[in-house]
Amino acid sequence: MKRENQQPFRIHQYHYSVSRADGISHQMFFIQSALSKIGISGSIFASQLNQIKSPHAFQLNLEQIWNCDLLLIHHSHGNPDLRKLAPIEIPKALVYHNIVSEKFYPHDPFMAELSHLGRRQLNSLRKETIASFTGSQFNLLDLKHHHYPHPQLLPLIDFSKDLAELKTPSIRLLKTDPKNLLFVGRLTPHKNQALDRKSTRLNSSHVKRSRM
């Protein structure tokens, strides 16, 4: 996509951290790829790069990040470097990824503080952004609760060739068959797994063994 002066339209993205095993990072790369297909260039910036190197993503550099037509700020938990972006006079838009309430972190004071900071920053971002987007109705209600004027629902799904051709076997269960549910994730209070104490101990020990 080019404007009348033939300069390519450029959209940069920023999140506090970027890593290979992170859902927000994957979404940033997907957005970058989708924009590139329609002629819109742009780079990804982060304060912390975890196993990611240029040109896939770049360390936050205020002298480089301003050189765009729009900056997408991905926001989840508190971002200690977010205030650095405020003085940059370029259009900014919010991509909101939800913030787990601090009440779910009684076991982790550090994450509780990040959660609290993230919600305070959500209010400040409302004044600094020209648009806001999020991927679920639940998050959309959260933005409305924080008085964002016109938040937009924008679910992003990667219908790549591999995903489209993925076939799963058909499974038929009788009503009398036992039902087992597999949860893949961390066993931690803020994930709210509804397990009895005995099951939690067994699963926790299994997770520890599987990581060895």
C-alpha positions as CSV (number, residue, x, y, z in Angstrom):
1,M,0.0,0.0,0.0
2,K,1.4,3.4,-1.0
3,R,0.1,6.9,-0.5
4,E,0.1,9.7,-3.0
5,N,3.7,10.6,-2.3
6,Q,4.6,6.9,-3.1
7,Q,6.0,6.3,0.4
8,P,5.0,2.9,1.7
9,F,2.6,2.8,4.6
10,R,4.4,1.5,7.7
11,I,2.9,0.0,10.9
12,H,5.2,-0.9,13.8
13,Q,4.2,-3.0,16.8
14,Y,5.4,-2.9,20.4
15,H,5.0,-5.2,23.5
16,Y,7.1,-5.3,26.6
17,S,8.4,-8.8,25.8
18,V,8.7,-11.0,22.7
19,S,9.5,-14.7,22.8
20,R,9.0,-17.8,20.8
21,A,6.7,-19.5,23.3
22,D,4.2,-16.7,23.9
23,G,0.7,-16.1,22.5
24,I,1.0,-12.4,22.2
25,S,4.3,-12.6,20.3
26,H,2.7,-15.1,17.9
27,Q,-0.2,-12.7,17.2
28,M,2.3,-9.9,16.6
29,F,4.1,-12.0,14.0
30,F,0.8,-13.0,12.4
31,I,-0.3,-9.3,12.1
32,Q,3.1,-8.4,10.6
33,S,2.8,-11.2,8.1
34,A,-0.8,-10.3,7.2
35,L,0.0,-6.6,6.7
36,S,3.0,-7.5,4.6
37,K,0.8,-9.4,2.2
38,I,-1.1,-6.2,1.4
39,G,1.9,-4.1,1.1
40,I,2.2,-2.6,4.6
41,S,5.6,-2.9,6.1
42,G,6.6,-2.6,9.8
43,S,8.8,-3.9,12.5
44,I,8.3,-5.4,15.9
45,F,9.9,-3.8,19.0
46,A,10.1,-5.0,22.6
47,S,11.9,-4.1,25.8
48,Q,12.8,-7.7,26.4
49,L,13.8,-10.1,23.6
50,N,13.7,-13.8,24.6
51,Q,15.3,-16.1,22.1
52,I,14.3,-13.7,19.3
53,K,16.8,-11.7,17.3
54,S,16.7,-9.1,14.5
55,P,15.3,-8.9,11.9
56,H,12.4,-10.8,13.5
57,A,12.1,-8.3,16.4
58,F,14.2,-5.3,17.6
59,Q,15.1,-3.9,21.0
60,L,13.0,-0.9,21.9
61,N,14.7,2.1,20.3
62,L,12.9,5.5,20.5
63,E,14.8,6.8,17.5
64,Q,13.5,4.0,15.3
65,I,10.1,3.2,16.6
66,W,8.7,6.7,15.8
67,N,9.4,6.1,12.0
68,C,6.0,4.8,11.1
69,D,2.4,5.9,10.3
70,L,0.8,3.9,13.1
71,L,2.1,2.2,16.2
72,L,0.2,-0.8,17.6
73,I,0.7,-1.1,21.3
74,H,0.0,-4.6,22.6
75,H,-1.0,-4.4,26.3
76,S,-1.4,-7.1,28.8
77,H,0.1,-6.9,32.3
78,G,2.0,-3.8,33.6
79,N,4.7,-2.5,31.3
80,P,7.5,-0.6,33.1
81,D,8.6,1.0,29.8
82,L,5.2,2.1,28.6
83,R,5.7,5.7,29.7
84,K,8.7,6.0,27.3
85,L,6.2,5.9,24.3
86,A,4.0,8.8,25.5
87,P,6.1,11.6,24.2
88,I,6.4,10.1,20.7
89,E,4.0,12.1,18.5
90,I,2.7,9.4,16.1
91,P,-0.8,7.9,15.9
92,K,-1.1,4.9,18.3
93,A,-3.7,2.2,18.6
94,L,-4.2,-0.3,21.4
95,V,-4.3,-4.1,21.0
96,Y,-5.7,-5.4,24.3
97,H,-4.9,-8.9,25.5
98,N,-6.6,-8.9,28.9
99,I,-5.2,-8.5,32.3
100,V,-5.7,-11.2,35.0
101,S,-7.0,-9.6,38.1
102,E,-4.6,-9.1,40.9
103,K,-6.9,-11.1,43.3
104,F,-5.8,-14.3,41.5
105,Y,-2.2,-13.7,42.5
106,P,-2.2,-14.1,46.3
107,H,0.7,-16.5,45.9
108,D,2.7,-14.1,43.7
109,P,3.0,-10.4,44.9
110,F,5.2,-9.5,41.9
111,M,2.5,-10.6,39.4
112,A,-0.2,-8.9,41.5
113,E,1.7,-5.6,41.3
114,L,2.1,-6.0,37.5
115,S,-1.6,-6.7,37.2
116,H,-2.4,-3.6,39.2
117,L,0.0,-1.5,37.1
118,G,-1.5,-2.9,33.9
119,R,-5.0,-1.6,34.8
120,R,-3.7,1.8,35.7
121,Q,-1.9,2.0,32.4
122,L,-5.0,0.9,30.6
123,N,-6.6,4.1,31.7
124,S,-3.7,6.2,30.5
125,L,-3.6,4.5,27.2
126,R,-7.2,5.5,26.5
127,K,-6.0,9.2,26.3
128,E,-3.0,8.3,24.1
129,T,-4.5,6.1,21.5
130,I,-6.8,6.8,18.5
131,A,-8.4,3.3,18.3
132,S,-8.6,0.1,20.4
133,F,-8.9,-3.5,19.3
134,T,-9.3,-6.8,21.2
135,G,-9.9,-10.4,20.3
136,S,-12.9,-11.4,22.5
137,Q,-16.2,-10.2,23.7
138,F,-15.0,-10.5,27.3
139,N,-12.1,-8.2,26.6
140,L,-14.3,-5.8,24.7
141,L,-16.5,-5.4,27.8
142,D,-13.3,-4.7,29.8
143,L,-12.3,-1.9,27.5
144,K,-15.8,-0.4,27.7
145,H,-15.5,-0.7,31.5
146,H,-12.4,1.5,31.2
147,H,-14.4,4.0,29.1
148,Y,-12.8,3.4,25.8
149,P,-15.1,5.2,23.3
150,H,-15.3,2.8,20.4
151,P,-13.4,-0.4,21.1
152,Q,-13.5,-2.9,18.1
153,L,-13.7,-6.6,18.2
154,L,-11.0,-8.1,16.0
155,P,-10.5,-11.8,16.5
156,L,-7.4,-13.0,14.7
157,I,-7.3,-16.6,13.5
158,D,-4.4,-18.0,11.4
159,F,-6.1,-20.1,8.7
160,S,-2.8,-21.2,7.3
161,K,-2.6,-24.1,4.9
162,D,-1.4,-26.5,7.5
163,L,-4.1,-25.6,9.9
164,A,-6.8,-25.8,7.3
165,E,-5.8,-29.3,6.3
166,L,-5.4,-30.6,9.8
167,K,-7.6,-33.7,10.3
168,T,-8.6,-35.1,13.6
169,P,-9.9,-38.6,14.1
170,S,-13.6,-39.1,14.9
171,I,-14.2,-40.3,18.4
172,R,-17.5,-41.8,19.6
173,L,-18.1,-42.3,23.3
174,L,-20.9,-44.2,24.9
175,K,-22.9,-42.6,27.6
176,T,-21.5,-45.2,30.0
177,D,-17.9,-44.6,29.1
178,P,-15.7,-42.6,31.6
179,K,-14.9,-39.1,30.5
180,N,-11.3,-37.8,31.1
181,L,-10.4,-34.2,30.6
182,L,-6.8,-33.2,29.9
183,F,-5.7,-29.7,30.9
184,V,-2.4,-28.5,29.3
185,G,-1.0,-25.6,31.2
186,R,0.5,-24.5,34.5
187,L,-1.0,-25.7,37.7
188,T,-1.3,-22.3,39.4
189,P,-4.1,-20.5,41.3
190,H,-4.8,-17.8,38.8
191,K,-5.5,-20.5,36.1
192,N,-8.4,-21.5,38.4
193,Q,-8.3,-25.3,37.8
194,A,-11.2,-26.9,39.6
195,L,-9.3,-29.9,41.0
196,D,-9.5,-31.6,44.3
197,R,-6.4,-31.6,46.5
198,K,-5.5,-35.2,45.8
199,S,-5.7,-34.7,42.0
200,T,-3.7,-31.5,42.2
201,R,-0.9,-33.2,44.0
202,L,-0.8,-36.1,41.5
203,N,-0.8,-33.8,38.5
204,S,1.8,-31.5,40.0
205,S,4.2,-34.4,40.6
206,H,3.6,-35.6,37.0
207,V,4.4,-32.1,35.6
208,K,7.6,-32.0,37.6
209,R,8.7,-35.4,36.4
210,S,7.9,-34.5,32.8
211,R,10.1,-31.4,32.9
212,M,13.1,-33.3,34.1
